[in-house]
Amino acid sequence: MTVLADSKASEEKLEALRKSGELAKFRYLHFATHGEGNNARAFESSLILAQDKLPKELVSKEGEPFLNGQLSAREVLDYWKLDAELVTLSACETANGKPGGGDGSLGFSQAFLTADRAASAFPSGRWTTPRRPC
């Protein structure tokens, strides 16, 4: 079992696990953090992760996720490959997203349940709480 807590619960650590192929080996993923839904832009909802060790200047690299301490549904959709039985987001607003015109919204649910993300189950929430500093 791998537990990422406090400063280790960062987008940088998740990216290292993704690049090494280790992230794809996890059967269960559970994120307990703050979330921010975006009902206006598809796949722009995000999980707020540890940000205390972010570099002072954030740099975007072509072909790689933008590491700003927020994991977006778009980053999951574009970069993550999983073979998970269960992905749980214990975070507010993670069931939110832009209405897709069909079943559900275009956010984390769609990103994690897409074929090459391969999460078999995905519980999420719509509740809201005030954001507090990480």
One Martini backbone bead per residue (centre of mass of N, CA, C, O) as a GRO file, in nm:
protein
  134
    1MET     BB    1   0.098   0.036   0.022
    2THR     BB    2   0.024   0.374  -0.073
    3VAL     BB    3   0.098   0.685   0.099
    4LEU     BB    4  -0.014   1.024   0.053
    5ALA     BB    5   0.097   1.281   0.268
    6ASP     BB    6   0.090   1.591   0.273
    7SER     BB    7   0.354   1.682   0.082
    8LYS     BB    8   0.318   1.402  -0.084
    9ALA     BB    9   0.029   1.515  -0.183
   10SER     BB   10   0.125   1.556  -0.498
   11GLU     BB   11   0.155   1.617  -0.830
   12GLU     BB   12   0.451   1.531  -0.855
   13LYS     BB   13   0.417   1.242  -0.740
   14LEU     BB   14   0.204   1.147  -0.943
   15GLU     BB   15   0.382   1.194  -1.192
   16ALA     BB   16   0.603   0.993  -1.114
   17LEU     BB   17   0.413   0.747  -1.110
   18ARG     BB   18   0.323   0.771  -1.402
   19LYS     BB   19   0.602   0.764  -1.551
   20SER     BB   20   0.686   0.476  -1.414
   21GLY     BB   21   0.394   0.300  -1.402
   22GLU     BB   22   0.273   0.269  -1.107
   23LEU     BB   23  -0.016   0.387  -1.126
   24ALA     BB   24  -0.128   0.150  -1.316
   25LYS     BB   25  -0.109  -0.076  -1.067
   26PHE     BB   26  -0.341   0.029  -0.920
   27ARG     BB   27  -0.656  -0.075  -0.784
   28TYR     BB   28  -0.660   0.165  -0.566
   29LEU     BB   29  -0.805   0.497  -0.532
   30HIS     BB   30  -0.764   0.763  -0.277
   31PHE     BB   31  -0.903   1.088  -0.245
   32ALA     BB   32  -0.835   1.326   0.029
   33THR     BB   33  -0.965   1.641  -0.052
   34HIS     BB   34  -0.990   1.914  -0.236
   35GLY     BB   35  -1.252   2.052  -0.445
   36GLU     BB   36  -1.320   2.191  -0.788
   37GLY     BB   37  -1.576   2.280  -0.970
   38ASN     BB   38  -1.674   2.290  -1.335
   39ASN     BB   39  -1.970   2.391  -1.517
   40ALA     BB   40  -1.842   2.542  -1.785
   41ARG     BB   41  -1.580   2.356  -1.818
   42ALA     BB   42  -1.451   2.095  -1.953
   43PHE     BB   43  -1.235   1.925  -1.738
   44GLU     BB   44  -1.181   2.171  -1.493
   45SER     BB   45  -1.181   2.014  -1.264
   46SER     BB   46  -1.031   1.991  -0.923
   47LEU     BB   47  -0.760   1.890  -0.729
   48ILE     BB   48  -0.628   1.980  -0.420
   49LEU     BB   49  -0.298   1.986  -0.349
   50ALA     BB   50  -0.001   2.000  -0.250
   51GLN     BB   51   0.189   2.338  -0.228
   52ASP     BB   52   0.462   2.373  -0.044
   53LYS     BB   53   0.672   2.258  -0.301
   54LEU     BB   54   0.655   2.458  -0.508
   55PRO     BB   55   0.767   2.632  -0.738
   56LYS     BB   56   0.791   2.966  -0.791
   57GLU     BB   57   0.802   2.879  -1.098
   58LEU     BB   58   0.581   2.797  -1.338
   59VAL     BB   59   0.611   2.536  -1.591
   60SER     BB   60   0.530   2.471  -1.919
   61LYS     BB   61   0.519   2.155  -2.090
   62GLU     BB   62   0.516   2.002  -2.368
   63GLY     BB   63   0.325   1.706  -2.324
   64GLU     BB   64   0.256   1.804  -2.025
   65PRO     BB   65   0.160   1.855  -1.731
   66PHE     BB   66   0.049   2.109  -1.522
   67LEU     BB   67   0.233   2.187  -1.224
   68ASN     BB   68   0.006   2.346  -0.969
   69GLY     BB   69  -0.152   2.154  -0.745
   70GLN     BB   70  -0.371   2.070  -0.974
   71LEU     BB   71  -0.590   1.815  -1.056
   72SER     BB   72  -0.729   1.755  -1.354
   73ALA     BB   73  -0.947   1.603  -1.561
   74ARG     BB   74  -0.775   1.655  -1.814
   75GLU     BB   75  -0.518   1.513  -1.713
   76VAL     BB   76  -0.642   1.239  -1.683
   77LEU     BB   77  -0.744   1.210  -1.976
   78ASP     BB   78  -0.453   1.267  -2.123
   79TYR     BB   79  -0.233   1.085  -1.916
   80TRP     BB   80  -0.386   0.857  -1.784
   81LYS     BB   81  -0.324   0.509  -1.683
   82LEU     BB   82  -0.550   0.249  -1.586
   83ASP     BB   83  -0.630  -0.057  -1.356
   84ALA     BB   84  -0.886   0.007  -1.183
   85GLU     BB   85  -1.150  -0.073  -0.967
   86LEU     BB   86  -1.107   0.196  -0.776
   87VAL     BB   87  -1.220   0.540  -0.758
   88THR     BB   88  -1.186   0.785  -0.494
   89LEU     BB   89  -1.353   1.102  -0.417
   90SER     BB   90  -1.292   1.290  -0.117
   91ALA     BB   91  -1.447   1.555  -0.256
   92CYS     BB   92  -1.558   1.835  -0.348
   93GLU     BB   93  -1.720   1.859  -0.661
   94THR     BB   94  -1.648   1.578  -0.829
   95ALA     BB   95  -1.941   1.555  -0.987
   96ASN     BB   96  -1.876   1.788  -1.142
   97GLY     BB   97  -1.964   1.955  -1.455
   98LYS     BB   98  -2.018   1.976  -1.766
   99PRO     BB   99  -2.275   1.931  -1.944
  100GLY     BB  100  -2.306   1.656  -2.195
  101GLY     BB  101  -2.611   1.570  -2.308
  102GLY     BB  102  -2.616   1.311  -2.137
  103ASP     BB  103  -2.452   1.114  -1.932
  104GLY     BB  104  -2.369   1.345  -1.741
  105SER     BB  105  -2.051   1.485  -1.688
  106LEU     BB  106  -1.758   1.686  -1.772
  107GLY     BB  107  -1.531   1.514  -1.570
  108PHE     BB  108  -1.415   1.288  -1.358
  109SER     BB  109  -1.601   1.060  -1.435
  110GLN     BB  110  -1.527   1.053  -1.736
  111ALA     BB  111  -1.218   1.031  -1.705
  112PHE     BB  112  -1.214   0.756  -1.527
  113LEU     BB  113  -1.423   0.586  -1.735
  114THR     BB  114  -1.248   0.573  -1.953
  115ALA     BB  115  -1.105   0.316  -2.104
  116ASP     BB  116  -0.785   0.396  -2.039
  117ARG     BB  117  -0.856   0.432  -1.726
  118ALA     BB  118  -1.021   0.181  -1.599
  119ALA     BB  119  -1.253   0.238  -1.402
  120SER     BB  120  -1.509   0.056  -1.258
  121ALA     BB  121  -1.532   0.270  -1.018
  122PHE     BB  122  -1.697   0.608  -0.920
  123PRO     BB  123  -1.707   0.784  -0.650
  124SER     BB  124  -1.876   1.099  -0.569
  125GLY     BB  125  -1.919   1.462  -0.515
  126ARG     BB  126  -2.132   1.778  -0.449
  127TRP     BB  127  -2.023   1.913  -0.225
  128THR     BB  128  -1.959   2.213  -0.020
  129THR     BB  129  -1.660   2.392   0.075
  130PRO     BB  130  -1.447   2.583   0.204
  131ARG     BB  131  -1.150   2.703   0.132
  132ARG     BB  132  -0.830   2.599   0.244
  133PRO     BB  133  -0.528   2.592   0.327
  134CYS     BB  134  -0.264   2.350   0.278
   0.00000   0.00000   0.00000
